[in-house]
Amino acid sequence: QVQLVESGGGLVQTGGSLRLSCAASGSTFGIKVMGWYRQAPGKPREMVADINSAGSVNYLDSVKGRFTLSRDNAKKTVYLQMNSLKPEDTAVYYCNAWAGYQDYWGQGTQVTVSS
């Protein structure tokens, strides 16, 4: 089992910045990909950014150039630096870890961007 603990959400004005953190614990040796998804009210959950074991990062087109995903292997933590935030970034953000046979999810953290 893998446990994911998120932090860093909140309320910010348009153009502001936030940093989300996700710390993994438990049976982390099998994790192949970690990243962040988000879900806005009435919309499906979408992948925001993820990083695989080789360090390759993927981003949702709408966040490219504004969001940066990084990781600290020693701390088993991934970070999502979100800059130039827009109201359309408002959503619950979920940390995800994929172990090849099972998906693990954090509890979610609310990000609200006011206009």
N, C-alpha and C positions, 0 to 999 in steps of 0.2 A: 504494500500500500504506500501511496505517496500523499503527503499532506501539503497543501499550498496555502500560504498565509499572505494576503495582500495588504497593502497600505498605500496611502498617498492620495486618495481621491479628495474631492472637495468642490467648492464653488469658486469660480474665477471669472473675470470679465473677458470679453472678446479681446484677443491679442495676448492674453496672459499665458502663463506656463504652469504646468504641474509635472511632478514626477511620481510615477507609480512604481512600487516595488513588489516583488513576489518571491518569497523564500520557500524553497522546497525542503521537505524533510521526509524521513522514512526510507523506503526502498528506491532511492534516486538513481541507482546505478543503471537501471534499465531505461531511463528517460532518453529519448532520441530527439525530441523537439519540445521547446518551451516557447510560450508566447502569450499574447493578449488577444482576446476577442472582446467585442462590445455588442450590446443590444439596447437599442432605443425603443421606447414604447410603440407598440404596433408594428415593429419591424423585426425581421429575422436576425439572429445572431450572425455577426460577420467577423472574419479574421482581420485584425488590425496589423499585427506584426508577429513574426515568429523567427526563431533561430534554431538551426539544427546542430547536431554534435560537431559538425565540421566548422561551425561558425558562420554559415551562410544565412543571411537575413532576407526575409521577404516582407514587403509592406503592402498594405492596401493602397491603391493608387491615390486616393483622396488625402492620404496623410504623408505621402512621400515629400521629403524636403522640410517637413514640420516636426515629425516624430522620429525619435531615434531609440532603437532597442539595443541594449547592451547586457552583458552578463558578467558576473563574478563567480567563476567556477569554485573558488575556495569557499565562498559563502553560499553556494548553490542558490544564487539569487539572480533574477533578471530584473532589469529596470526599463521602464518606458518613459523617456523624456519627451514631453509634449509641449511644443512651443507654438506660438501663433494660433492659439486655440480659437475655434469658431463655434457658434451656437449649434451647428450641426454635429459637433463632436460630443454633444451631450448624450450620455448613455450610462448604463451600468457596464463597467469594464471587468472582465473575468480573466484571471490567469488560467492558463491551460498547460498541461504537461502530457505529452503523448509518449507512451512506452512501447508502442508497436503492437500491443495487444489490448491496451486499455487507455482510455482518456481519463485524466484527472482534472478537476475544476476547483478553483477557489470559490470563496463565498460571494465574491463580487464587491466592487467598490464604485460608488456613484461619482460620476464626473458631471458637473453642471457648468455650462458656459453661458453667462448672461450677455445679452446684447446691449 
